[in-house]
């Protein structure tokens, strides 16, 4: 009950309850009681209700006043009589920043950057959490800022160690001309390095195609880095093979493409043909070739399990050659031996690994831990302890972004190095399941017990294995094992 309220019966409902000073009506039924009371008075002839005559404008209902527009951004602070710095400001260590000691919230450059960050966030649709993190990051960089100072980009990138959006903050500082030492995207250097090894007649076309995928044009949106890595990994072997017998991309005919596609099947056929279509479509558009040999070729996707075939030895060897770090050896070991999906690898926790008893739990299924995976786990955990000795992240796989939090690594992390070589982690996992099905008489019950599959998935893999065994697919001489084995 507020100080201005009184205890009297309501004129409409008779409830003895505190009512506001705006009339003799209860607060919870104020609007209803007022309308009902005036209606009763009008029916008794005591109050004359206004009548709407033809031509009279209808009064609009009262609405809440619109929110005032945001204040205009402050002007750039005028340059004071300060000495122009002779040298660039050295990069600071943000781990030594203390908000209570170093924050200068009245700095003109900080006030301007905060206002501009709010505007950019509204224009680009940043979430409330991102806007808050950007606003929290700016005092770390602009406290103590004087006119003429430029902030190195390497200093801004230190924010990633605090789980703060360094790229968003860099965009704000670049908009205000306060950022220096901006580096080109890493993928541009990767494109130049990778295409330099191609034959001369194919290198320029492939390089321009990858840059087109990265930057886009007026009618095409830029593609993600993962798409660029995947497309080039799929196309690169064919460009090298064609470079031995041809001098330019324009010499590639449809017969050569069909001969290359005949060796593939299922999802692999679909992915390679999609990447080649993108390459030749760009080359035709940019007038690097006269005709598009992929025109008319169909990329019909077949069901995943019905098109399963064992991986070729060259693909398996390529995956083994890529695993040159402790992280990749662990990822490939979990996929190639335990048939773990990428999401299970990302969410694997330290508590799921029992090295003493040689057991591991994946997707809620506990299974024996083989020697290769155990050694890969020990090597990775030693490397993890060396790089991030104080991390509290419960997951086995951590990165420089997730080491300071509790989140798992991103979806792209387990397969980033494999995609650059055209290797899919899902292919390795499916080949492991298919190999188990071929070795155990295509028994779906065995697959469900070993890998924790449901009935539908286990039956699908068993049917694919049975088809390979009956049709002798790819000239495989596979026979059922003896009953005693």
N, C-alpha and C positions, 0 to 999 in steps of 0.2 A: 504494500500500500504506500503510495507516494504522499508527500506532505500536503498537497493541495486537494486530495480526494476526501469525499464525505460519505457517511453511512446513512443513506435514505432509501426508501423503496423506489424502484424503477417505475416510471409512469406507464410502461407497457406491460411488463411481466410481473411487477410487484416484488421482485427479488431485492432483499435488503443486502446490498453489496456495494463495495466502493465504486463510485462512478467518477468519471472525469468531470472537470469544471465546465465542459461544453454541453450544457443541457442536462435535464433530469433523466438520463438514460444510462443503463448499465454499460460498462465499457465493452463487454463481449458481444452485446447486441445493439450497439449504438446506432449503426446504420439502419438495421431492420426496424428497431423501435421508432426511430424518427420518421421513417417513411410510413409506417403503420399508423402512427399518431396523427400525422397530417392527413392521411386518407380518411380516418374516422371523423376528423373535424370537418373535412370537405363534405362528407356525406350528410352530416348534421346541419349543413348550411352555414357554418360559422366561418369558414375560410373559403374564399373564392379561388379556385384553381385557374392558373393561366391557361388560355386556350391558344392553340396553334392555328393562326389564320393563313390562308393561301398567300404565298409570297414572302412569308416571314422566314428569315434564315434560322436554321436549326442550330442551337447552341452546341458546340462541341463539348464532349465530356472532359472533365478536368483530368489531366494527365500529369505524371511526374515530370518536372522540368528536365530537359535533356542535360546530360553531363557536360560541364564546360570543356571546351577544347583544351588539349595539352598546351602548356606554355611554350612559347617559341624558344628554340635553342639559344643559349647565350652566345654572344658574339665571341670571336676568337680574342683572347686576351691581348691587349696592346703590348707591344714590345717595350719593356722598361729599359732604363739606362744601365744595361748590363754588358759586361765584356763578352765578346763573341769567343766561344771556346776554340782554342787552337787545335785540340785533338778530339777525336771521337770519344764519347763516354765509354769507359770499359764496361764489359758485361758483369753484372752483379750476380751473386749467388742468392737465389730467392729462398733457399732453405734457412738463411739467417734472418729472414724478414720477421719482425715482431710488430703486430698491429698496434699495440699500445705504445711502442717506442718510435716507430717509423712512419705511421700513417699520418698524412697531411691532407685531411679531407677538404680544406679550403684552398687547395692548389688550383689555380685557374685552369690549367691543362686537364686536371682530373675532373673538374666540374664539366668542362666542355666534352670530354670523352664519355662521361656517364650519360649526358644528355643525348649525344649522338648514338651511343649504344642502344638506348631505349628506342630511338627512331628506327635504327636498322633492325632491331628485333621485331618491331611491329611490321615493318615492310616485308621482312623475310619469313614471318610466321614462327619465330622462335617460341618455344614453350616457356612457361613461367620459371621452370627450373633452370633452363639455359640462360635466360635473362638475369636471374639471380646470381648464377655462377660467374657470368661475364662482369656484372657489377661488382662482385666480390674480388675479381682478379685485377681490376684496373688500379686500385690503390697500391697493390704490390709493385706495379710497374711505374706508376706516375707520381708516387710520393717523392718529393724532392726534385721534381722535374723543373728545369729552367728553360727559357726560350732558346731555341737552337739545338737542343738535345735530340738525338735520334736513338731509338731503342733498337738494339740488334734483335733480329728474329730468333737467334739462338737463345736469347734470354727469355723471349716469350714462350718458346717451346719447353722451357722448364716447368711450365704450368701443368703439363701432362703428368708430372710426378705427383701433383696434388689432386688428380682427377678433375681438373678444370679444363674448360674448352679452349685450348690454345689457338686453334684455327679461327674460332669466332672472335677472340680478342685481337688476333693479328689482323682480321678484316676491319675491325673498328679503328685500330691504329693506322692501318694503311689508308683508310678513308680520310684520316686527319693529317696525312703526310708525316707521321711520327715513327714510321717503321723503316729500318734500313737493313741491308744485307739479305734481301729476300732471295731465296733459292728457288730455282725452277722445280717443278714436281719431280719426284724421284723416277716416276715412270717414263719421263721424257729421256732421261739418261739411259734407262734400261732399253728403250726402243732403239736408240742409236747404237748401243753396244751389241744388241742381239742381231740387228739387221746388217751389221758390218761383216758378219761371218757368212752371209748368203752369197750366192753367185752374183756377179756384177749386173747381169741383166734383170735380176729379180730383186735386188736389194733396194733400189730406189722406189719401185712400186710398193713393196711391202712396207717400207718406212713411211711413205706418204699415206698408205692405207691405215696404219696403226695410229698415226697422228690425227687422221680424220676421225677414227673411232674415239680418240681421246678428246678432241676439241669439238667435233660436230660441225654443223654449218647452219645456214638459215632454215633448212628444212629437215634437219636430222639432229636429234638430241645426242649429247655426248654419252658414251658408254662407260660403264664402271671399269675400274682397273682389273677386277676379276674377269670380266668378259674379255678384255684385251689379252690378258695372260692366257686364257683358255683358247681363244681363237688362234693366236699365234702358235701356241703349243701344238694345236691340231694341224695347222697348215705347214709349219716349218719342215717336217720330214719330206713332204712332197715337193716343196720348193728346192730343197737340196738335191733330191733325186732327179727332178726335171732339169736342174742346172748342169748335170753331167752331159746331157744330150741336146740341150736347147740353149739358145742365147738370150731369149727374152720371153716375157710372160705372154706376149701376143702369139707365140708359136704353139701354145698349148691348145689342143683341140678337144672336142667332146669325146673322141675315142680314147684319148689318154685318161680323161677323167673317169670314163666308164670302166676302163681297165683297173684303175686304182680303187674304185668303189666296189668292184666285184670281190675284192679280198676282204671286205668288211661286212658286218651284219649287225642288225638290231640298233641299239642306241648309238654305238660307235659310228655306224654308217650315217645316222641322222646328224650327229654332231659335226663330223668332218665335212659333210656336204653343206651344212649351214654355214660353216666358216668359209669354205671355198666360194659359196654364193656371194657372201659379203665382200670378199676380196675382188672377184671378177665384176661384181656390180659397181664397185667404186672405180675400178680401172676403166670400165666402159664409160661411166659418167664423167671421169676426168680425161677421157680421150687418150688413154694410154694403150688401149687395145681397140681393134676394129669391131669385133663381135664378142658376145658373151657366151662362152661354151657351156655355162651352167644353165642357160635358159631352157626351160622345158623339163629339167630334171626334177623329180618329185622327192620330197623329204618326208615321206610318210613314217610317222612314229609308230612302232609296234609295241605291244605290251612288254613291260620290263622283264617279266619272268619267262615269257614264251620265247624270247630271243636270246636267252643266256647261252653263251659259249665260253669255254675255258680261255683264259688269257694266254696270249702267245708268249713264248719264252723271251722274246725281245722286250715285250712290255714289262714282264716281271723283272728282267735284268735292269731296265731303265729305272724302275721304282727302287731297286736295291742300290743303284748308283746315286740316286738323289739323296738317300738317307745317309748324309755325311755329318749330321749333328746328333746330339743326344735327344733333342726334342723330336726330330723326324724319325729316328730309330724307334722311339717309344710309340709314336703315332702309327707308323706303319706296322709295328709289331702287334699292337692292339687290333688293328683292322685285318691284318693278314693271318693272324693266328686265332684270335678270339672273335673275329667277325663283328667287331664293335662298330656301331654307327658313329658318325661324327658327333652327334649330340651326346651320346654316351661317353665319348672320349672327353668332350668339353666339361661334362658335369662329374667326371670321376673325382672322388675325394680321397684324401690321404687315409681317412678311416675305412675306406673300402678295400685297402690293400693290406694284406697280412703276409709280410715277407717271412716271418718266422715259421708259419705253417704252410707257406707257399699256396696261398689262396687269394683270389680276387673276385670282387662283386661288381658285375656290370648289368645294368638294367634290372637290379633286384635279384639276379641269378648268380649264385656263388659257384665258382668253378676252380679247378686246379690252375696254378700259375706255373707256366713252363719256364725253362731255364733262360731262354732268349729274352722273354719279356721281363723276367726278374732282373737280369743284368741291365737291360735297358732302363728299367725303373730306378735301379740303384745309381746308374750313371747320371740320369736326369736329376734325381733328387740331390746328388752332390753338386751338380751345376746350379740347381735352383738355390741351394743354401749358400753357394758362393756369390751369386748375383744379388739375391734378396735375403740376407740373413735374418732380417727382422720382420718379414712379411707374416701377416696373420690370415692370409687367404687359405681357406680349407681345401681348395681344389688342388689337384696334382699339377695341372698345367696352369701357369701364370705367365703374364707378359709384363712389360714395363708399365702398361696402363692399369692392369688389374692387380698388380702386386700390392698397391696401397689400399685395396678395398676387399670386398667379399664376393665380388661377381666372378663368374667363369669367363674364360676368354671368348672372343667373338666367334661368330660362325665361320669367318674367313680364316681365322688363325690356323686350324689344323690342316688346311689344304692350300695355303698360300704358295708354298714352295713347289708343291706337286702340280698345281695348275700351270705354272710357268713352263713345265715340261710336257704339258698335255696329258697328265695322269690324273685320273679321278679316284679319290679315296673310296667312293662307293663301288667302283669297279673291283678294287682289291678285296673289299669285304664280300661282294657277291661271288667272286671267284673262290674265296675260301669256303663259303657255304656250298657252292656247287661241287667243289672237290670233296667235301665231306659226304655229300649225297652220292657221288659216284663211287666212293669207297665203301659205302654201306648199303648197297642194293637199293638205292633210291627210297629209303625208308623214311616217311614223313614223321613217324613217331620218334625216331632217333634224332632227327633235326630239331624237333620241338623240345626234346629233353636236353640236348647239348647247348643249343643257342637260345632257348627260351622263347621260341616263335609261337604264335598262335596257329590254329589249325589251318587257316586259309593260306598263310605264308608258307608253312611247312609243306602243304600239298602242292603249291605252285612250284617250289624248288624241286620237289620230288618228281613232278611231271616233266620239268625241264631236263632233269638228269636221266629220266627214263627215255625221253626222246633222243638224247645224245647217244645213249647206249644202244637203242634199237636202230637208229639211222646211221650209226658209225660216223657221226658228224666230224667234219674236218679230218677224215681218215684216222680217227682215233681208234686204236685197237684196245678197247676196254671191255673186260669181262667181269662177271659177278665173282666175288671171292667164294671160296669153298665154305660149306656150312660149318666146318670146324674152326674156321678162322675167327 
